[in-house]
Amino acid sequence: MEDASYMRRKLVDHAVRGACFIAALLAVVPLFSVLYYVASKGAGGLNLAFFTELPKPVGEEGGGMANALVGTLELVGLACLFAMPLGVLAGIYLAEFRESKLATVVRFSADVMSGVPSITIGIFVYTLVVLSTGHFSALAGGIALALIMLPTVTRTTEELLKLVPEELREAGLGLGVAKWRVTMRVMVRTALPGIATGVMLAIARVAGETAPLLFTAFNNRFWGGALDEPIASLPVQIYTYAVSPYEDWHRQAWAAALVLVTMVLVLNVTARVLVRHRVRAR
C-alpha cells in the first residue's frame, strides 16, 4: 500500500511539474516570437543616419529619428522625476499607515487610476495643461506619462514593503531608533530591489505609450527646445510612419520599434544588475 501511494504521489508530482513547464513554455513562446519578428523587420532599417539625422521632408527617402530618440528619453525622464518620489512616498505611507482612512482612499484611487485608459489620461492632461497654456509641450507629455506611472509605483512600493519581515522593524525600534529612521533605513532599503523593479516596469509601460502623447507632447520634426514646446517621441513617430504610404517610412518605423524594445530591455537589465550589486555591497 505504501509503495502504491508513493508511486501515485510521484506520478502526480511529475504531471504537475510537466504542466507547469508547458505553461511556462507557452507563455514565453509568444514573447520571443514578437521579439524575433520585430528584430527581423527592423534590423534592416538601422544605420548611422537613423541615430544621427533628423527626419527628411515628406516624400524624400533617408533621414533618421535622432530627435525622437532624444525626445523619448526626455519625456521618460520627466515622468520619472514627477512620479517616482511621489509614488514611493505614497507607497511608504500606505504600508506604514495601512488602516487609516486616507490610506484607504489613496489605495482605492491608485487601483482606479491603474485601470484608466491611457488616452483618457491624455485627454485629461490636454484639458488641464495644454488648453490652459495654449500649446502642446514636453512638460504636458511628462505629466501624462507620470500619471500613468504613479499608481504602479505606489502599489508596488506598498506591497513590497509589506513583504519585509516585521522582525526587522521590531529590532530597530527595540534599539531605540526613531520610527521614521527604521522605515527609511531598514524597511525601504530592504525592499529597494523590488521597488526598483516595479519602477522599471512602470517605465516599460509608459515608454511605448502613444495616445497620451498625441494629446500633450504632439510631435516635432526638429530638435526639441524648451519644455514648453512640442517634442518628438519614438511611439508617435512610429505611429506617424506606420500609417503613411511610403515604404521607406515603414522600414524606419520597424527600426524605431526595435530600438524602443531594446531600450526597455536594457533599462530593465541594467536596473536589476545595479540594484543587485548595491545589495551585495552592503
N, C-alpha and C positions, 0 to 999 in steps of 0.2 A: 504493500500500500504506500509506504514512504517513497519507494522508487518511482511509482506511478505518479504520485503527487509532485515529486521533484521534477520529473520529465515534463509534466504538464506546465508547471511554472516556468521551466526553461524554454519551452516552446512559446508560451505567451510572451516571455521576455524578448525572445528573438523576433517574434512577429511585431511587437510594438516598436522595437529598435528599427526594424526594416521599414515600418510605416513612417516613422519619424525621418529616416534617411530619404525616403522617396518624396515626402512632403518638402523637406529642405531642398532637394534637387529641383523639384517643380517650381519652388519659389525663386531659385537662383537662375534657372534657365531663361526666363523672360528678361531678367536684368541684363545678363550677358548678351542676350540677343539684341536688345536695344543698343547696348554699348558697341557691339560689333557692327551693327547696321550704320549707326551714326559715324563711327570711325571709318568705315569703308566708303561712305558717301562724302565725308568731309575732309579726309586726308588729302585728296587731290586739289582742294582749294586753298591749302595752306602754303604760303610762301612769305618771303620777307616783306613784300608790299602789303600783305594783309595786316601785318602788325605795325607798319610804319607809315602808311599813307592814308589820306582821307578818302571818303567815297567819291567816285567820279560822278559827273553830271548824268542825268537820266539818259539812257541810250548808249553811253560810252562804256566800253569794257575796261576791266582793270580796276585799280584802286584798292583800298583796304578798309578796315574798320578800327583804325587806331583810336579815333575819338570815342567810339562806342566801348572799347576795352577800358579806356581811362574813365569814361563816364560810369560804367558799371561798378568799377572799384570805388569811385567817389560816392555813388548812391548807397552801396552796401556799407561803406564806412560811416556815412551819415546815419543810416538806420541803426548800426551798432552803437554809435555814440548816443543816440536817443533812447534805444530800447534796452541795452544791456544793464546800465546802472539802475534804471527804474524797475526793470523786470527782476533782477537779482534781489534788490532790496524788498520788493513786494513779496517775492517768494520767501525770503527770510522772515518777513512779518507773518505770513500765512503759516509757516512752520512753527514759529515761536508762540503765536497767539491764535492757534487754530480754532479755538472755541468762541472767540469774540464775535460780536455782531458784524463789525467791519470786515473781519476776515471772511465771514460767510458771504458778504456782499461782493467782496473783491474776487473770491474764488468763483462765485457764480458768474460774475461779469467776464472773467477770463475764459471760462468754459464757453460762454455765449460768443465771445469775440473770436475764439478759435474756429467756430463753425460759420462765421460770416464770410460770404464770398468775397474774394479779393477785389472784384470790380465794384462791390458796394463800398468798400473802404476807399477805393479810388474816387468814387463819386462824392463821398463824404469829405475827403480832403480837398477835392476840387471846389466844393461849395464853401468850405471853411477857409482855405488858404488862397486858391487860385482866383476865385471871384473877388475876394477881399483885396488882393494885391493887384489884380487886373492883368496878370500874365502867368504863364507856366514857369516853373523854376525847378532847379535841382533840390532846393530846400523842401518844396512840396513833395517831390518824389521820395526824399529821405524820410519825411514824416509818414507817408503812406506805407512804406516798407517797414518802418519802425512799429506801426500799429499792428502789422501782420506778425511781426516777430514777438511782440510783447507778451501775448498770452502763453506762447510756447516756452519762453524763457521763464516766466513767472511760475507756471505749473511744474516745469521740470525742476527748478530750484527747490520748490516746496517738497516735491516727492522724494528727491534725493536727500534732502536734509532729514526727512522722516526716517530714512534708512540708516542713518548714523546711529550707532548704539547709544542708548541713554546713559550707559555707564560712563562714557567719556564726559558727558555733561556733569554727571554727579561727582566724578573725580575732580573736575576743575572747580566746581562750587565748593566741594569739601576742602580744597586747599585755600579757600578764601578769595578766589579770583572773582572779579565782578562778572555779572551775568552777561553783559554785552561783550566782554573780552572772551568769555568762554564760547559765545556764539560765533564771533568773528575769527578767533584764533584757533579754535578746536573744531567746532561743528562745520563751519563753512570750508575750512582748509581740508578737512577730511572728505567732504563731498565735492571738492573742487574738480576732480577728473570727470565726474558725471555731469556737473554743471557746465563745464567746458564742452562736453559732447552735446548737451542739449542746446547750447548756444550755436554750435556748428550746424546742428540740424535746422535750427531756425534760419541761419544764414543760407543753408542749402535750399530752403523753401523759397525765400524771397529773391534769391539770385536769379531765378528764372521767371519771375512774375512779369507779365506784360500789361495786363488790363489796367492796374492802378497807375502805371507809368504813362499810359496813353492819356490819362486824365490829369496828370500832375506835372511830370517832367517833360512830357510830349516827346520831342526829338530834335536833333540838331545835326546838320551835315558838316559842321565845322567843329573846331576845338571848343570845349566848354569854357566859359569865363567865370563870372561871379556866381554865387549860389542863388541869386535871384533871376537867373537866366535859364532858358530851356537847355537841356543837356541830352546827349545821345546815350543809348544803352544797348547792350547786346540783344536782350529779348525783343525790344521794339524794332531794332534793326533787322533781326531775323524775321519778324512778322512782316515788315515792310517789303523785304526782298522776296519772301516766300510767296506773297500774293501778286508779285509783279509778273509781267510776261517775258522777262529777259532771262535767258538760260544762264548767263554769267552771274546774275544776281542770285539765282537758285544755288549755283555752286558755292558762292560766298556765304549764303545762308546756312548751308550744311557745314561749311568750315567754321562758322561762328557757333553753331550748335555744338560742334566737337570741342571748341575752345571753352565754351561755357560749362560743359560737363566735366572737362578736365580741371577747370578752376575749382569747381565744387569738390571734386575728388581730392585734389591737392590740399585744399583747406582742411578737409576732414582728417586726412592722414597726418598733416603737419601738426594740427592741434592735439591729436592723440599722442603723437611722439613727444611733443614738448611737455605736455602735462605729465606723461609717464616718467620722463626724465626728471622733472621737477620733484615729483613724489619720491622717486628713488633717492634723489639727492638729500631729501630730508631724513 
